[in-house]
Amino acid sequence: MARKKSVTGPARRGRPPAYDAETALRRATETFWRTGYSGTSLDKVAAATGMSPPSLYAVFGNKHALYLEALARYWEMSLAATREALAGDHPLDEALMQAYDAALSIYFSGKGTTRGCFVVGTAVTEVAEDAAIRSSVAAGLHAIDADFEARFRRAQDKGELKRDADPAALAILASATMHTIAIRARAGVRRAELRELARKAVDVICGFRAAAH
């Protein structure tokens, strides 16, 4: 579910050129990704972006608003990658592996470090006390489930899955596989091991494949 409106907090004044704001948001996201929301001070974000705290306030609002902007942007990127992988006419097992490979590309995109998932690494620890972050995480997880379910229903309509297969249940299994890959990536498990884990999950899911005629 794509974000319709960016969550940015207080009204912005003296906004610098869009390129500078985009660069600052990218660098702020990298900082949150390394040290988490609670572990990242506004001064640390300012140092990473090269902007003063007052300038950050003028462009993004407070630290909370800046983080929500980073979180929303991450959801847009990760959901777009999953949807692109699941689109098209590839066989179901290939489409699922493409989705997991896309996720792994994000989790291992750090320079010399395994970053894992931005949501798992920074947002999940905040959901108990922060309603806005909890709402963003819940909406994103719902969107992942819905994207997988839509792909399974399409596979069922094409005869790739048995008629008595449950697309909603398979979607939860597929999403859960993505979540465990994210957690294990953050914990330092090698990419090859995680891809093998994904392949085994795909084998289980595709065990509901319809018999060939």
N, C-alpha and C positions, 0 to 999 in steps of 0.2 A: 504494500500500500504506500504509494509515493506521498511524501509530505507536501501538502498543498500550500502551507504558509510557514515561513521560517520563524522559529521562536527566538526572539532577539532581545526581549526586555525593554528597557526605557527607550524613549525616542532618541534617535541619533542626531548629533549635531556635528557639523564640520567634517563630514565623512570624507576620507581621502579617496583617491582614485580606486576604482574597483579592483584593479590588479593588486594594489597594496593590501587591500582588505582581504582578498582571497589568499594572498601569500601569508598574511598574518594568521588567518584561520587555519591554514594548513600547518603552520609551525606550532600554533597553539594545540592543535589536535595531536601532533607528534609528542608534545610535552605531556599532555594528559595521558597519552597512550603509555608513556614510559613510567610515570609516577602516580597515575590514578587521579581521580577528582580531588579527594581529600588531601592527598599528598602534594598537590600542586598549588602553590600560592600565586596570587596575581603578579607578584614581583617576579616569580620564576617565568610566568608566561610573558611578561614584559621583556625580560632578558632574552627569551627565545625569539620573540618577534621583532625585537629592536624598536618597539614602541613604548612610550611612557605609559604608566597606569592611567593618567587622565585621558590620553589618546585612546587607549583600549576602551575606557568607559564611553567615550564619545562615539566610537564606532560600533561596539558590540553590547554595551551595557556592563553590568557587573560580571564577576567570574561565573556565576551560576548561568546567566544568560549566554555567555560565551561557550560554556560547556554544552548547554542544550543545543546551541547552533552546531557545534562539532559533532555531537551525537546524532542529530538529525541528518547532517551531511554524510556521516558514515552509513546510516541506514540506507540512504539513497544509493550510495555506491554499492554496498553489499547486496541489496535487493536487486539492483539492476544487473549485477553480475550473475546472480542466481537465475533471474528470469531469462537472460540471454542464453544461458546454458540449457535451460529447460525448453526453450522455444525450438521451432523447426521440426523436422521429421526424422530425427535420429531415433534409433531403437531406444527403448526405455532405459536399458542398462547403460548405454552410452551417454544418454542425456543426464542420468543421475551422476555418473562419474565426472562428467564435465562440470556439473554443479559443485561437486566436492573439490575438484581440481581448482575451480575458480576461488573457492573459499580458502584453500591452502595457499594459493598465490597471494592472497591478502595477508594471511597469518604469518607468512614467511617473507614479507616485503620489507622488513626492517633491515637496515644496513649492519650486517654482522650479528644481529640478534633476532630471536624469534618473538614477534610481538603478540601473536595470537589474535583473538578477536577483540576489537575495541569495546564492544558491549560487555563481554564477559570480563575483560580485564579492568574496566573502569566503572561501568554502570551497575552491574549486579550487586556490588557491595553497598550501593547507595539507595536501593529501591525501598528498603524498609522504612527509611526516614524521609524520603524525598518524593512527594507525590508526582511532580512533573517528570522526574527521571523514570519513576515507576510506570507512568502512563506511556512514555516513549518506548520503554522496553516491552511492555505488554502489546502495544500496537505493532511493533516490529516482529515480535514472535508470532503474532496472529497472521501477519502478512506472509511470513515464511511458510507457516502451515498451509495457508490458502494457496500459495503458489505451487507447493508440492501436490496438494490435493487436486488442483486443476489439471496438473500434468498426469496424475494417475487416472483421473476421470477420462481424459482424452485417450490415454492408453487403453482403458477399458472399452471405450467406444470403438476403437480401432481393432479390438480383439487381441491386444497384447496381454491383457490381464483377464483372469477368470471373471465371469459375471458375478460370482458370489464374493469376490474380493471386496474389501472395505477401503475405499480410497481415503477416507478421513483417518482411519487407523494407520494406514500405510504412510500417510503424510506425517503423522506424529512420530512414527518410527524414523522416517527420513530426516525430519528436523532434529530429533534427538541425536542421531548420528552426527549431524553437523555440529551440535552443541558439544558433544563429547570430544570431537576432534579439536574444537576451539580450546577447550579446557586442557587437553593433553598437549596441544601445541604450546600453550602458555607455560606448561610445566616442563617443557624441554624435550618432549618426545620427537624423535627424528621424523622428517617429512615422509620418508619412504615407509616407515611403520604406520603412519597415519593414513597414507594412501591405501595400504593393504587393509587396514581396518575398514575404510570406506568400501573397498571392493567386496569384503566379506558381507558387509551390511547390504550392499546392492544385490549380492547373490541371494540373501535371505528374502529381501523384498521381491525380487523377480522370481522367487519360488512360487509366487502366485500367478506366474505367467500362464496364459491360456495354452493348451496343447496345440501344437502345429497341425494343420490340416494337410 
